[in-house]
Amino acid sequence: MHAAVYSGIGKIECREVEKPALGADDVLIKVKAAAVCGTDLRIFKSGHFAIKEGQERILGHEFCGEISEVGSNVKFYREGMQVSIAPNVGCGVCRYCRMGAIHMCPEYVAIGISLEGGFAEYFKVPQKALLQGNLVPFTGSISFAEAALAEPLACCCNALESVKTRPGDNVLIVGAGPMGALHMQLNKLAGSNKVMIADISESRLGLMKKFKPDVIINNSQQDLKEVVMEQTDGIGADVIITACPVPDIQRQSVEMAAKYSRINLFGGLPKGKEHVPINTNLIHYNGIILTGTTGASLAHHEFALGLIVNGKIDTNSIISKRFKIDDIKDAFDYTMSGEGLKTIIEF
């Protein structure tokens, strides 16, 4: 089968590899669509601690497909089922796994990072992932490419749960990437009064127009706090999501926040820039709730997939370009250019 194999920093190529052998307890998926994620790009550019020097890995953790083979001991899954894959696999016995938060398990492994992933024609589901419920069936008229974005949407659903956006809230999202587009749609769906999207890239902000933000802010040309205060009658934003890896935006978030607001630090910061001076008195006296989320639980994944299947969230409009697996290098180059939003590999 064809697979995109990462073999070291700056090295990824499509090559012929052996198709996974099916055991009695296994499920084999014919991958139909996989999305390129920022994590894939970071691994490509800088490596990952879970992939030791000299090791190779099939990347890809945002993907879906159709079950092509089922082992004789597998009872629930059937050939022909359309399935989405939640990539984080917990140990199953720790406190966080028992809470349903497998993505917070200290020993979790990730498909497409610690384990072989979805940039391949076929994917064998690890048995532990099968038993934990990481394989989520779906039906409906959506395309596989649309369903492949359930994983990033699930991460945004996790963030939404933390900020608890309510009808009438004024929302600020900083970061006009694919995650920003998903956050925007989710917060509109939650009944927000006004959704503001900010970024320093005029081209990225232009791509956001299709999702109908109420306010677009280029914070390389405008004072972000000033615009937010103007748009909220001097009150500040009720919900702020920092969907960008920028320390100063995290610092500034508490200064733009209304009393009793909720802030989600969604974008992680680069190594060496983690320490951000935040005015904690603003948090204290204004009753601000400051949160952070990473990844998603199985419940978030299933919820996100349902939103896509039922047409509540538009993931098709986030897809900018499609490639075949043989063109994986071109797909990575295009994604790194920042020209579009989401790149899809179709099989």
N, C-alpha and C positions, 0 to 999 in steps of 0.2 A: 504494500500500500504506500501511497505518497504521504509524507509527513514533513512538517517544518521543524527542523532540529536545530536547537541552540547549542553551540559547542564552545562558547567562550565569549568574552566581551567583544562586541562588534561582529559576531559571527552567527549567522543563521542562514540555513539553506534548505530547500526542498529536496528530499532524497527518497529513495525507495527503502522502506524498512519492513520488517516482518510483521504481518498482521497478527494481532494478539490471539493466542489460542484460547478457546472457550472451555472452561471447566464446568462441572455439574452445578456449581453454585454461582455462576457468572452470568452477566448480561453484556452483550456486545451491541454497541450503538453505531449506526452509520451516521457519521456527523454530516449535518446539512448546512450549518452556518456557524461561524465563530467570529467574534468581534475582537479587534486589537484594542487592548487596554493600556492605560498609562503605565501600569505595573509591568506589562510586557516590554515596553520601551525602556523602563528603568533597568530591567534585567539585561536587556540587550546592550545598553550603554555602560552600565556599571557593575553588572553581575548581581548575585544574590547569595546570602549565606547558606541557603538550603541547597545550592548547586555548587559543589566543591570543584576546585580547579581540576580540569581533566574530565569531569563528568559532562554528559550530554543530557538534554531534556527536551521533550516535545512541549512547547509552551501552549498557552491558550486556556483561559478559565471562564470565558464568557461564551458559551456555546450551547447548542441543542441539536437534536437529531431524531432519528427513528430507530427503534429497536430492531435489529436484524437477526439476532440469535439469542436464545434463552436456554440456560442450562437446565438439566432435567430436575434439579432440586428446587428451582425457583418457582414460586407459586403465584405471586401477584402479577408480575409483568408478563406481557405477551408480545410476540413478534408483530411489528407494524405500529405499535404504540408510539405516538409523538411524545418526546420527553425533553424537559429542561434539566440541567445539571447544576445543583448548588455546589460550589467548589470546595468549601471548607469541611474537613472531616475531623471531628473531635475524638478524644479518647473514649468517650461514652460513659465514664464513671466519675469524673471529677465534679466538683461543686457546680461549675459553670455548664457542663454538659447536662447535669441533672436539672438545671434551671432552663434548659432549652437554648442556651447561648453557646452553641458549639464553636462559634467564631471567636469566643473569648477563652477557649480551652488553652491552657499553657502548653499543651503538647499537640495542638491540632496540626494537621498537615493539609496542604492546599493542592488540589488538582491543578495541573499546569504550572506549578512552581516546585513543590516538594515531590509531587507525583507527575507522571506523564499526563499531558493535557489534550486539548481538543483541536489543535492545529494538525489534524491527521484525518485520513478518510474513515478510520474506525477507532473507537475508544472502548476499552474494557473497563467497566465500572468496578472500582475496588470493592471487595465484599463488605467491608465495614461501612462504606458509603451507601451501599445497597440496603444494609440492615438499618442504618440510621435514617433513611428516607431522603437521601440527597437527590434521588431520581424522581422528578415531579412530572407526572403525565399532564398533557393538555390536549384539548380539542378546540375546534373553531376554524375560522377562515383566515387567521393571520398567517403571515409567512414565517418561515424558520428564521429569517434574518431579524424580523421584529421580535420574535421570542428569544433570540440570543441575547437581547439586552435586558432580560429579567434580572441578571446578576447585578449590574450597576444600578438598576432601578431599586432593587432590594436594599442596597446600601443607602440610597436616598430615603427609602421608607423607614429605615432605622433612624436616620436623622430626624425625619418628620415626627416620629413617635417621641423623640426627645424634646422637641420644641413645642409640640402640641398646638400647632397652628389652628386658630379658631376663626369662625366667620367674623369679618370686620377687622382682622389684624392687618397692619401694614408690614410688609415683608421686604427685607433687603437681602439679595443674593449677590455675593461678590465672587466673580469667576464665570465667564461666559463660554465655558466649554460644554461638552456633552452632559456632564453632571449638573452644571448650572441649568441647562435646558430641562433636565428631568426634575430638578428641585422646583423650577418655576411652575411646571405643570402640576406637580403634586400640591404645591401651596395654593394654586388657583382652585384645584379640586377641593381643597379643604375649606374654601369659602373666604379666602383672604380679600380684604378690601382693595389693596394696591400692592402689586409686586414690582419692585425695583431691581433691575439687573445692572451690575457695574463690572467694568473691565478696562484694561488699558489698551486693548486691541480694538481698533475701529472695525476691522474686518470680522472679528469674532462677534462683536456687538451687532453687526449687520445680519449675521446668521441667526441671531435671537429673535429677529422681528417676526419670523413665521410663527413663533410661540406666543405672540401678542403680549409682551410685557407692558405694564402701564407706564413705566418710566425707564429710560435707557440712560446710563451715566458713563461717560468716558472719564475715569478718574485720573487719567494722565493730562487731561485738559480742564477738568472741573474739580472744585473742592468737594470731595465725596461727602463729608459731614455736612457742609453747607447745603448741598442739594437735598440730602435726606431730611434735614430740618425744615427746609422750604416745603418739601412734599408732604410733611406730616404736621404742618402748622406748629413747628417748634417742639413737638412732643418727642420725636425720635421713632425709630422702628420698633415694632412689637416683637418681631422675629428677625434675627440676622443669621445667615448661613455663610461661613467663609469657605467657599469651594475653590480655594486657591492656596498655594504653599507660600504665603507671604506674611512674615512676622508682623510687619507694621499694620496690616489689615486686622490681625487678631488684637493688637494693642488698641487700635482705633475703634474696634467694634463696641466696646463698653461706653465709648464717648458718644456714639450715635444711637444708643439704645434708650428706649422709653422706660419709665418706671414699670416694674413687673414684667419686663421683657424676657425673652429667652434667646440665648445665643448658642449656636452649634459650631464648634471648631471642626469643620468637616475635612478640610485639607490638611494633611500632615505637613510638618516643616522639614526642610533639609537638615541633615546631620550637621551639628555645629551652630545651628540657628534656632535651637529649641527654646532658649530662654528669652521670654518676652516680658518686658516691663509693663504690667497692667495696673491701672489705678483701681485697687481693690476697694477703696472707699466708695467708688461709684457703684460697685456691685453691692456693697453693704447697705448704703443709704437709699439706693433706688430699688432694692429688692430684685436685682437681676439674677436670673438663673443661667449659669455658664456651663455648657455641656460639651461633650465630645463623643463622636461615634466613629467606629471603623467596622468595615465588613457588614455582615448580615446573618441573621439566624435563618433556620429553615422556614419558620413562620413568615418572616419578612419576604423570603424568596417566593413562597407560594402566593402570598398576598400580591406581590409585584407582578407575578405572572398572570394572576387573575385580572389585574388592572389592564394589562396589555391585551389579553384575550377578549375582554369585554369592551374594548375600545375606549376606556377611560383615560389612558395615557397613550400618546402618539409617539411610538419609537421609530416608525418608518421615516419621519421627517428629520430624525437625528442622523440617519445614515447618509453619508456624503459620497462614498465611493465603494465599489465592490470589486474584489479581486479573486482570482483562482489561487489555489494553494501553491501552484508552480511559481506564482509571482509574489511570493512572500516578501522578498527583499523590496520590491516596488511598493508593496502595501505598507511596510515599515517606514520607508522613506517618505511616502505620502503622509502618513500619520504624524511623523516627526516634523513635517513642514508646518503643521498647524493650519493648513489651508481649509480643512473641513472640520466636521465634528466627529463622526464615528466611521471607522473603516471596517468593512465586513469581508471575511473570507468565505466564499461559497463553494460547495463541492458538487 
